[in-house]
């Protein structure tokens, strides 16, 4: 299977399958990949889940039967939509559909696999959707896809009854009742099929641009690697952010804006809305979702989910309340809040986040755009590395790569990367060293005309006057400890990448008072790099390689 999507219009109406493949898949049951979109909300604990599950399972059986019994329909094949009244929920909606080229038995198998996957992964959520190349399953507490307009609500599916002896008269009455039920179901399904057929005609006749239809690998649930990511509904995001109101705007960058939002369950979120029509934003979107799905660390920002509908590409993160580091370290008033203890904790946290990316995670990732504005601070001033749009994924045994496309920010890029396109973990180490010196001095890297902070600090080090670069607000703090970190920072920005330490060495030096730390060599005298951090550099167009090669 090359690609597939169960698509829908921007109003969440009719769903249809679009599938492409090199070999023919006609008549073949295709179960992989499976993509799951669970509701972010859970069913309240006060509800009786035992009764709910029994009724839900009964509804599943009825919907599967309705879908597979539609085999001979001339309007739409293998389609079933049921609306039911549960004991504790007045309205429950369920829809199932298979591609018309497979057998009824294969349709049954595919739908049952969807149900099993949802129950195994997200049972207890308020609805969900599972897509496979051969079938579609969705249920919820509200209508969707315009499929339930004329569906009669049926009572809660019965729980397994106790066995009783029944008279022949009762048998006859039961058979009569069942006959009427079968007739009623047939009439209802016929009406549904006609309505859906009309809806399909209207949909394709007046269709606006819908979801752009790509699957972002592990950003959506995949049985191949066990990864999943919540896909949010655009209407929910619009409601959460009050239609992206200016009052909820937290900031703006080169690829879009960030707004504060509140989900229906009360959870606060940060919503990054990428600029429409930006090729750079589209690349960032795919890369960030792909990578952050598989990364979990206290010093990395947490991606909660994404939304891709029409022209909209949106990333949803946990809300980190204290904004980014640059709003503190480069602000004359706020910088006073950053005591040495706080600064050291931030520096160490960033180092641990990088160590996780380089060595400890299931992937090996080079961030490529480390700077103060990409470090978020929570309420306790703990740092979280953010913005993985330009990150590069390495193979486990890969130590260095080369690219002709340079992505990053001037002043923070290692010289071998800027000049020759050579990427390695030592590229991030260089950027970390620049940030470390900024944390100690309280000055931007570009505040030192013609040479940059690294070159300025090196000259003061050679003169035996490293204390000159220390922020005056830190003059009463432990001088020897601060100078030790200046030394570590200079080691990180050495021109020779091989001489730069690993992040594991940096963290060991942070925690030791007895280890001998090497003396630094000269950094690259790259005064031409010292531009505004908002001037992102590109040798062609900023572009991110997604694959691990």
MOGIQUI-V857726 format. One line per field, one symbol per residue. phi: phi as a letter, one per 20 degrees, with the letter a starting at -180 (. if undefined). psi: psi as a letter, one per 20 degrees, with the letter a starting at -180 (. if undefined). Layout:
phi=???
psi=???
This chain:
phi=.eaabeebefemefdbecccafffdfmdfddcfdddcfffddfffffefffgfffffffggffffffffefefeebelcbccdcdegdcfccdbccbcffeeeffffgffffffffffffecfoeeorbcdcgdaccbbaebfblmecgdeffdfggffgeffcedffffgffffffffffffffffffffffffffffffffffdfefdgfneeelffdfcffcmebbfdeffffffffdlllfffeferbcfdqdccebcfgenfecddedfffmefffffggfffffefgddcbfdcfeeerbbccleeccdddfedfemdfffdfddgeffffeffffffffgfffffffgfffcdefddcdfmbfaffddecefdmeecfcmdfdfcedfgeedbbcbedecrcgndefffffecmedbgfffgffffffgffffemdfgeedgncnfffffffffffmcfffefggfdfeegffffffffffffffdgffffeffefffgfffgedddfeefefdfffedffffdffeefebecdgbdfeeem
psi=ogqqpnrrrijkdppqpppqqgqpjpjpooiqrpppnqqiqqpqhiqnhggghghghhhgghhgggghijhjpigpqlpppppqorgjohpppppqqqqiirrhghggggghhggggghhhkpiqmrrppprhirppqqrjrqqjkijgkpppqrppqqoqqpqpqrhghgghghgghghgggggggghgggggghgghhghghgkprpapijqplcjhrpphhjjqqppoqphhgggghjlllqhhjphrpahjaqpqqrprhjipqqpoooqppjohghgggggggggghhjpoqijqqppharpnpcipopporqpohjbrhhighjphghhiinrhgggghgghggghghhgghhiriroppgilprhijoqpahjkpqoprnkhjqppqqhjphqrqqioppapqhipqhhgghikpprhighgggggghghhhhhjqqhjinpihrgghghgghghiklhihipphijhjroghhghhhgggghhhjqhohhiqrrhhgghghgjqihqppqqqrqrpmmhihmrqiinpqpheqpqpphrj.
